[in-house]
Amino acid sequence: MADLPRLNGIIKALEAGRVAFIGSGPADGAAGTTAPYDGTLFEMEHAPYDIQALQNGLQGMLDRRQIAQRGIAPAVTPIVRIPPNQGQSNWVAKQVLEA
């Protein structure tokens, strides 16, 4: 089986022996391919839970030119930190995965 390219820029940087740089928040995510980061963190555990803001931030990360030139691997890997799962809050993880 051929080696598949890494889709996660953070893991890719760490495997190459580099430091992985991660931005924080929708502004860094919306910077998309122009951000100097390997990943960006959307904080929803210690910040207001706003699924619409998350969806907007993820949409802002899409760059059609980058997708056409380099495929589906995002230039900046999104990480979403959700509130702790306590059994009754499974819907939070489902909403984030659907965003």
N, CA, C and O atoms as a GROMACS GRO file, in nm:
protein
  396
    1MET      N    1   0.085  -0.118   0.000
    1MET     CA    2   0.000   0.000   0.000
    1MET      C    3   0.089   0.124   0.000
    1MET      O    4   0.184   0.134   0.078
    2ALA      N    5   0.059   0.216  -0.085
    2ALA     CA    6   0.138   0.339  -0.096
    2ALA      C    7   0.116   0.427   0.027
    2ALA      O    8   0.009   0.427   0.087
    3ASP      N    9   0.219   0.501   0.063
    3ASP     CA   10   0.206   0.595   0.174
    3ASP      C   11   0.112   0.708   0.135
    3ASP      O   12   0.131   0.773   0.032
    4LEU      N   13   0.013   0.729   0.217
    4LEU     CA   14  -0.082   0.838   0.192
    4LEU      C   15  -0.028   0.966   0.255
    4LEU      O   16   0.033   0.961   0.361
    5PRO      N   17  -0.050   1.079   0.191
    5PRO     CA   18  -0.004   1.205   0.250
    5PRO      C   19  -0.084   1.238   0.376
    5PRO      O   20  -0.202   1.204   0.386
    6ARG      N   21  -0.021   1.303   0.469
    6ARG     CA   22  -0.088   1.345   0.592
    6ARG      C   23  -0.188   1.456   0.562
    6ARG      O   24  -0.154   1.552   0.493
    7LEU      N   25  -0.309   1.444   0.613
    7LEU     CA   26  -0.408   1.550   0.601
    7LEU      C   27  -0.397   1.646   0.718
    7LEU      O   28  -0.441   1.761   0.708
    8ASN      N   29  -0.340   1.601   0.829
    8ASN     CA   30  -0.326   1.682   0.949
    8ASN      C   31  -0.190   1.750   0.949
    8ASN      O   32  -0.087   1.685   0.966
    9GLY      N   33  -0.189   1.882   0.929
    9GLY     CA   34  -0.064   1.958   0.923
    9GLY      C   35   0.014   1.957   1.054
    9GLY      O   36   0.136   1.972   1.052
   10ILE      N   37  -0.055   1.941   1.166
   10ILE     CA   38   0.012   1.938   1.296
   10ILE      C   39   0.095   1.811   1.308
   10ILE      O   40   0.212   1.817   1.345
   11ILE      N   41   0.035   1.697   1.276
   11ILE     CA   42   0.108   1.570   1.281
   11ILE      C   43   0.221   1.570   1.179
   11ILE      O   44   0.331   1.521   1.207
   12LYS      N   45   0.195   1.624   1.063
   12LYS     CA   46   0.297   1.632   0.958
   12LYS      C   47   0.420   1.710   1.007
   12LYS      O   48   0.533   1.668   0.985
   13ALA      N   49   0.397   1.823   1.073
   13ALA     CA   50   0.508   1.904   1.126
   13ALA      C   51   0.585   1.828   1.233
   13ALA      O   52   0.708   1.829   1.234
   14LEU      N   53   0.513   1.762   1.324
   14LEU     CA   54   0.578   1.688   1.432
   14LEU      C   55   0.659   1.570   1.377
   14LEU      O   56   0.770   1.544   1.425
   15GLU      N   57   0.606   1.499   1.278
   15GLU     CA   58   0.679   1.388   1.218
   15GLU      C   59   0.806   1.434   1.147
   15GLU      O   60   0.903   1.360   1.138
   16ALA      N   61   0.804   1.557   1.096
   16ALA     CA   62   0.921   1.613   1.028
   16ALA      C   63   1.022   1.671   1.126
   16ALA      O   64   1.126   1.723   1.086
   17GLY      N   65   0.992   1.661   1.257
   17GLY     CA   66   1.083   1.713   1.358
   17GLY      C   67   1.073   1.863   1.379
   17GLY      O   68   1.160   1.923   1.442
   18ARG      N   69   0.966   1.924   1.326
   18ARG     CA   70   0.946   2.068   1.342
   18ARG      C   71   0.852   2.095   1.458
   18ARG      O   72   0.782   2.005   1.505
   19VAL      N   73   0.852   2.217   1.502
   19VAL     CA   74   0.756   2.263   1.602
   19VAL      C   75   0.625   2.292   1.530
   19VAL      O   76   0.626   2.355   1.424
   20ALA      N   77   0.513   2.247   1.586
   20ALA     CA   78   0.382   2.275   1.526
   20ALA      C   79   0.327   2.403   1.588
   20ALA      O   80   0.318   2.414   1.711
   21PHE      N   81   0.291   2.499   1.505
   21PHE     CA   82   0.235   2.625   1.552
   21PHE      C   83   0.084   2.622   1.534
   21PHE      O   84   0.034   2.589   1.426
   22ILE      N   85   0.012   2.658   1.641
   22ILE     CA   86  -0.134   2.654   1.640
   22ILE      C   87  -0.189   2.789   1.681
   22ILE      O   88  -0.153   2.843   1.786
   23GLY      N   89  -0.275   2.845   1.596
   23GLY     CA   90  -0.344   2.970   1.628
   23GLY      C   91  -0.468   2.940   1.709
   23GLY      O   92  -0.502   2.823   1.733
   24SER      N   93  -0.536   3.043   1.752
   24SER     CA   94  -0.653   3.023   1.835
   24SER      C   95  -0.766   3.114   1.791
   24SER      O   96  -0.748   3.235   1.776
   25GLY      N   97  -0.881   3.055   1.769
   25GLY     CA   98  -1.000   3.134   1.744
   25GLY      C   99  -1.040   3.146   1.600
   25GLY      O  100  -0.962   3.114   1.510
   26PRO      N  101  -1.162   3.191   1.577
   26PRO     CA  102  -1.215   3.204   1.441
   26PRO      C  103  -1.133   3.296   1.352
   26PRO      O  104  -1.127   3.274   1.231
   27ALA      N  105  -1.072   3.399   1.408
   27ALA     CA  106  -0.994   3.492   1.325
   27ALA      C  107  -0.875   3.420   1.261
   27ALA      O  108  -0.847   3.440   1.143
   28ASP      N  109  -0.806   3.335   1.339
   28ASP     CA  110  -0.693   3.260   1.284
   28ASP      C  111  -0.741   3.155   1.186
   28ASP      O  112  -0.676   3.130   1.084
   29GLY      N  113  -0.855   3.093   1.214
   29GLY     CA  114  -0.910   2.995   1.122
   29GLY      C  115  -0.953   3.057   0.992
   29GLY      O  116  -0.931   3.000   0.885
   30ALA      N  117  -1.014   3.174   1.000
   30ALA     CA  118  -1.063   3.241   0.880
   30ALA      C  119  -0.949   3.289   0.792
   30ALA      O  120  -0.968   3.314   0.673
   31ALA      N  121  -0.829   3.302   0.849
   31ALA     CA  122  -0.714   3.342   0.769
   31ALA      C  123  -0.678   3.234   0.667
   31ALA      O  124  -0.611   3.261   0.568
   32GLY      N  125  -0.724   3.111   0.694
   32GLY     CA  126  -0.708   3.001   0.599
   32GLY      C  127  -0.566   2.979   0.556
   32GLY      O  128  -0.478   2.960   0.640
   33THR      N  129  -0.542   2.981   0.427
   33THR     CA  130  -0.410   2.947   0.375
   33THR      C  131  -0.307   3.056   0.401
   33THR      O  132  -0.188   3.030   0.386
   34THR      N  133  -0.349   3.175   0.439
   34THR     CA  134  -0.252   3.282   0.463
   34THR      C  135  -0.200   3.280   0.607
   34THR      O  136  -0.107   3.354   0.640
   35ALA      N  137  -0.260   3.198   0.692
   35ALA     CA  138  -0.217   3.193   0.832
   35ALA      C  139  -0.083   3.119   0.842
   35ALA      O  140  -0.062   3.019   0.774
   36PRO      N  141   0.007   3.169   0.927
   36PRO     CA  142   0.138   3.104   0.940
   36PRO      C  143   0.134   2.989   1.042
   36PRO      O  144   0.230   2.970   1.117
   37TYR      N  145   0.026   2.914   1.044
   37TYR     CA  146   0.006   2.809   1.144
   37TYR      C  147  -0.008   2.673   1.078
   37TYR      O  148  -0.041   2.661   0.960
   38ASP      N  149   0.020   2.569   1.158
   38ASP     CA  150  -0.006   2.432   1.115
   38ASP      C  151  -0.149   2.392   1.151
   38ASP      O  152  -0.206   2.303   1.089
   39GLY      N  153  -0.206   2.457   1.252
   39GLY     CA  154  -0.342   2.428   1.296
   39GLY      C  155  -0.403   2.549   1.364
   39GLY      O  156  -0.334   2.646   1.394
   40THR      N  157  -0.533   2.541   1.387
   40THR     CA  158  -0.602   2.646   1.462
   40THR      C  159  -0.701   2.580   1.556
   40THR      O  160  -0.765   2.481   1.522
   41LEU      N  161  -0.715   2.636   1.675
   41LEU     CA  162  -0.801   2.581   1.779
   41LEU      C  163  -0.927   2.665   1.791
   41LEU      O  164  -0.920   2.786   1.812
   42PHE      N  165  -1.041   2.600   1.778
   42PHE     CA  166  -1.170   2.664   1.805
   42PHE      C  167  -1.210   2.623   1.946
   42PHE      O  168  -1.247   2.508   1.969
   43GLU      N  169  -1.203   2.716   2.039
   43GLU     CA  170  -1.229   2.690   2.181
   43GLU      C  171  -1.378   2.702   2.209
   43GLU      O  172  -1.435   2.811   2.200
   44MET      N  173  -1.441   2.590   2.243
   44MET     CA  174  -1.584   2.591   2.275
   44MET      C  175  -1.609   2.536   2.416
   44MET      O  176  -1.723   2.528   2.460
   45GLU      N  177  -1.501   2.498   2.485
   45GLU     CA  178  -1.516   2.447   2.621
   45GLU      C  179  -1.518   2.561   2.721
   45GLU      O  180  -1.602   2.562   2.811
   46HIS      N  181  -1.427   2.655   2.708
   46HIS     CA  182  -1.418   2.766   2.802
   46HIS      C  183  -1.464   2.897   2.741
   46HIS      O  184  -1.435   3.005   2.793
   47ALA      N  185  -1.536   2.888   2.633
   47ALA     CA  186  -1.594   3.005   2.566
   47ALA      C  187  -1.740   2.971   2.536
   47ALA      O  188  -1.779   2.855   2.547
   48PRO      N  189  -1.820   3.068   2.499
   48PRO     CA  190  -1.960   3.038   2.468
   48PRO      C  191  -1.971   2.935   2.355
   48PRO      O  192  -1.898   2.940   2.256
   49TYR      N  193  -2.063   2.841   2.373
   49TYR     CA  194  -2.088   2.740   2.271
   49TYR      C  195  -2.172   2.803   2.161
   49TYR      O  196  -2.290   2.830   2.180
   50ASP      N  197  -2.110   2.826   2.045
   50ASP     CA  198  -2.178   2.891   1.934
   50ASP      C  199  -2.150   2.812   1.807
   50ASP      O  200  -2.048   2.834   1.741
   51ILE      N  201  -2.240   2.721   1.774
   51ILE     CA  202  -2.218   2.633   1.659
   51ILE      C  203  -2.216   2.712   1.528
   51ILE      O  204  -2.146   2.673   1.434
   52GLN      N  205  -2.291   2.821   1.522
   52GLN     CA  206  -2.292   2.903   1.400
   52GLN      C  207  -2.157   2.970   1.378
   52GLN      O  208  -2.109   2.978   1.266
   53ALA      N  209  -2.095   3.019   1.486
   53ALA     CA  210  -1.962   3.080   1.475
   53ALA      C  211  -1.859   2.976   1.432
   53ALA      O  212  -1.769   3.006   1.353
   54LEU      N  213  -1.872   2.853   1.483
   54LEU     CA  214  -1.782   2.745   1.441
   54LEU      C  215  -1.799   2.717   1.292
   54LEU      O  216  -1.700   2.707   1.219
   55GLN      N  217  -1.923   2.704   1.248
   55GLN     CA  218  -1.948   2.676   1.108
   55GLN      C  219  -1.893   2.788   1.019
   55GLN      O  220  -1.833   2.761   0.915
   56ASN      N  221  -1.913   2.912   1.060
   56ASN     CA  222  -1.860   3.026   0.983
   56ASN      C  223  -1.708   3.023   0.979
   56ASN      O  224  -1.648   3.050   0.875
   57GLY      N  225  -1.646   2.992   1.093
   57GLY     CA  226  -1.500   2.984   1.099
   57GLY      C  227  -1.445   2.875   1.009
   57GLY      O  228  -1.345   2.895   0.940
   58LEU      N  229  -1.510   2.758   1.011
   58LEU     CA  230  -1.466   2.648   0.926
   58LEU      C  231  -1.487   2.680   0.778
   58LEU      O  232  -1.403   2.648   0.694
   59GLN      N  233  -1.598   2.745   0.746
   59GLN     CA  234  -1.623   2.786   0.608
   59GLN      C  235  -1.518   2.886   0.561
   59GLN      O  236  -1.474   2.883   0.446
   60GLY      N  237  -1.477   2.975   0.652
   60GLY     CA  238  -1.375   3.074   0.618
   60GLY      C  239  -1.240   3.012   0.590
   60GLY      O  240  -1.155   3.074   0.525
   61MET      N  241  -1.219   2.889   0.637
   61MET     CA  242  -1.092   2.821   0.614
   61MET      C  243  -1.084   2.759   0.475
   61MET      O  244  -0.975   2.723   0.430
   62LEU      N  245  -1.197   2.746   0.407
   62LEU     CA  246  -1.196   2.684   0.274
   62LEU      C  247  -1.135   2.779   0.172
   62LEU      O  248  -1.168   2.898   0.167
   63ASP      N  249  -1.048   2.726   0.090
   63ASP     CA  250  -0.986   2.803  -0.018
   63ASP      C  251  -0.995   2.718  -0.144
   63ASP      O  252  -0.922   2.620  -0.158
   64ARG      N  253  -1.082   2.755  -0.234
   64ARG     CA  254  -1.105   2.675  -0.356
   64ARG      C  255  -0.978   2.657  -0.438
   64ARG      O  256  -0.954   2.550  -0.493
   65ARG      N  257  -0.899   2.762  -0.446
   65ARG     CA  258  -0.774   2.753  -0.524
   65ARG      C  259  -0.680   2.650  -0.462
   65ARG      O  260  -0.622   2.568  -0.532
   66GLN      N  261  -0.666   2.654  -0.330
   66GLN     CA  262  -0.579   2.559  -0.261
   66GLN      C  263  -0.630   2.416  -0.278
   66GLN      O  264  -0.550   2.324  -0.298
   67ILE      N  265  -0.761   2.396  -0.271
   67ILE     CA  266  -0.819   2.263  -0.289
   67ILE      C  267  -0.793   2.213  -0.431
   67ILE      O  268  -0.759   2.096  -0.450
   68ALA      N  269  -0.808   2.299  -0.530
   68ALA     CA  270  -0.785   2.260  -0.670
   68ALA      C  271  -0.638   2.227  -0.696
   68ALA      O  272  -0.608   2.137  -0.774
   69GLN      N  273  -0.547   2.299  -0.630
   69GLN     CA  274  -0.405   2.279  -0.655
   69GLN      C  275  -0.346   2.165  -0.574
   69GLN      O  276  -0.264   2.088  -0.624
   70ARG      N  277  -0.388   2.153  -0.446
   70ARG     CA  278  -0.323   2.057  -0.357
   70ARG      C  279  -0.413   1.947  -0.304
   70ARG      O  280  -0.367   1.862  -0.227
   71GLY      N  281  -0.539   1.946  -0.341
   71GLY     CA  282  -0.628   1.842  -0.293
   71GLY      C  283  -0.699   1.882  -0.164
   71GLY      O  284  -0.705   2.000  -0.130
   72ILE      N  285  -0.751   1.782  -0.094
   72ILE     CA  286  -0.839   1.809   0.019
   72ILE      C  287  -0.768   1.841   0.150
   72ILE      O  288  -0.832   1.887   0.244
   73ALA      N  289  -0.638   1.819   0.158
   73ALA     CA  290  -0.567   1.847   0.283
   73ALA      C  291  -0.573   1.997   0.312
   73ALA      O  292  -0.530   2.077   0.230
   74PRO      N  293  -0.625   2.035   0.429
   74PRO     CA  294  -0.634   2.178   0.460
   74PRO      C  295  -0.496   2.237   0.485
   74PRO      O  296  -0.407   2.170   0.538
   75ALA      N  297  -0.478   2.362   0.448
   75ALA     CA  298  -0.351   2.430   0.474
   75ALA      C  299  -0.332   2.449   0.624
   75ALA      O  300  -0.219   2.442   0.673
   76VAL      N  301  -0.440   2.471   0.696
   76VAL     CA  302  -0.438   2.487   0.841
   76VAL      C  303  -0.537   2.386   0.898
   76VAL      O  304  -0.655   2.388   0.863
   77THR      N  305  -0.489   2.297   0.987
   77THR     CA  306  -0.574   2.192   1.043
   77THR      C  307  -0.661   2.248   1.155
   77THR      O  308  -0.609   2.304   1.251
   78PRO      N  309  -0.794   2.233   1.145
   78PRO     CA  310  -0.881   2.280   1.253
   78PRO      C  311  -0.890   2.179   1.367
   78PRO      O  312  -0.900   2.058   1.344
   79ILE      N  313  -0.888   2.230   1.489
   79ILE     CA  314  -0.912   2.149   1.609
   79ILE      C  315  -1.024   2.217   1.685
   79ILE      O  316  -1.020   2.338   1.707
   80VAL      N  317  -1.126   2.140   1.724
   80VAL     CA  318  -1.239   2.195   1.798
   80VAL      C  319  -1.239   2.135   1.937
   80VAL      O  320  -1.248   2.013   1.953
   81ARG      N  321  -1.229   2.219   2.037
   81ARG     CA  322  -1.234   2.174   2.176
   81ARG      C  323  -1.376   2.195   2.226
   81ARG      O  324  -1.423   2.308   2.238
   82ILE      N  325  -1.444   2.084   2.256
   82ILE     CA  326  -1.584   2.091   2.296
   82ILE      C  327  -1.598   2.075   2.447
   82ILE      O  328  -1.505   2.027   2.513
   83PRO      N  329  -1.713   2.114   2.503
   83PRO     CA  330  -1.735   2.093   2.646
   83PRO      C  331  -1.724   1.945   2.681
   83PRO      O  332  -1.748   1.859   2.596
   84PRO      N  333  -1.689   1.914   2.807
   84PRO     CA  334  -1.675   1.774   2.847
   84PRO      C  335  -1.803   1.696   2.821
   84PRO      O  336  -1.914   1.746   2.839
   85ASN      N  337  -1.786   1.574   2.777
   85ASN     CA  338  -1.900   1.487   2.749
   85ASN      C  339  -1.940   1.415   2.878
   85ASN      O  340  -1.861   1.339   2.934
   86GLN      N  341  -2.061   1.439   2.923
   86GLN     CA  342  -2.108   1.377   3.047
   86GLN      C  343  -2.230   1.289   3.021
   86GLN      O  344  -2.324   1.288   3.101
   87GLY      N  345  -2.230   1.217   2.912
   87GLY     CA  346  -2.340   1.127   2.883
   87GLY      C  347  -2.459   1.195   2.821
   87GLY      O  348  -2.504   1.155   2.714
   88GLN      N  349  -2.512   1.297   2.886
   88GLN     CA  350  -2.631   1.365   2.835
   88GLN      C  351  -2.597   1.471   2.732
   88GLN      O  352  -2.688   1.531   2.675
   89SER      N  353  -2.470   1.496   2.706
   89SER     CA  354  -2.434   1.602   2.611
   89SER      C  355  -2.370   1.546   2.484
   89SER      O  356  -2.286   1.612   2.422
   90ASN      N  357  -2.408   1.425   2.444
   90ASN     CA  358  -2.357   1.368   2.318
   90ASN      C  359  -2.393   1.454   2.198
   90ASN      O  360  -2.322   1.452   2.097
   91TRP      N  361  -2.500   1.527   2.207
   91TRP     CA  362  -2.545   1.611   2.096
   91TRP      C  363  -2.442   1.717   2.060
   91TRP      O  364  -2.435   1.761   1.946
   92VAL      N  365  -2.359   1.759   2.158
   92VAL     CA  366  -2.257   1.861   2.131
   92VAL      C  367  -2.156   1.807   2.030
   92VAL      O  368  -2.124   1.874   1.931
   93ALA      N  369  -2.106   1.686   2.055
   93ALA     CA  370  -2.009   1.626   1.962
   93ALA      C  371  -2.072   1.605   1.825
   93ALA      O  372  -2.006   1.626   1.724
   94LYS      N  373  -2.196   1.563   1.822
   94LYS     CA  374  -2.264   1.541   1.694
   94LYS      C  375  -2.277   1.671   1.615
   94LYS      O  376  -2.256   1.672   1.494
   95GLN      N  377  -2.313   1.780   1.683
   95GLN     CA  378  -2.326   1.908   1.613
   95GLN      C  379  -2.193   1.955   1.557
   95GLN      O  380  -2.186   2.004   1.445
   96VAL      N  381  -2.086   1.939   1.635
   96VAL     CA  382  -1.954   1.982   1.591
   96VAL      C  383  -1.909   1.900   1.470
   96VAL      O  384  -1.853   1.956   1.375
   97LEU      N  385  -1.932   1.770   1.473
   97LEU     CA  386  -1.894   1.686   1.360
   97LEU      C  387  -1.973   1.720   1.234
   97LEU      O  388  -1.922   1.704   1.123
   98GLU      N  389  -2.096   1.766   1.251
   98GLU     CA  390  -2.178   1.801   1.136
   98GLU      C  391  -2.149   1.942   1.084
   98GLU      O  392  -2.189   1.975   0.972
   99ALA      N  393  -2.080   2.024   1.162
   99ALA     CA  394  -2.048   2.160   1.119
   99ALA      C  395  -1.946   2.151   1.012
   99ALA      O  396  -1.903   2.254   0.959
   0.00000   0.00000   0.00000
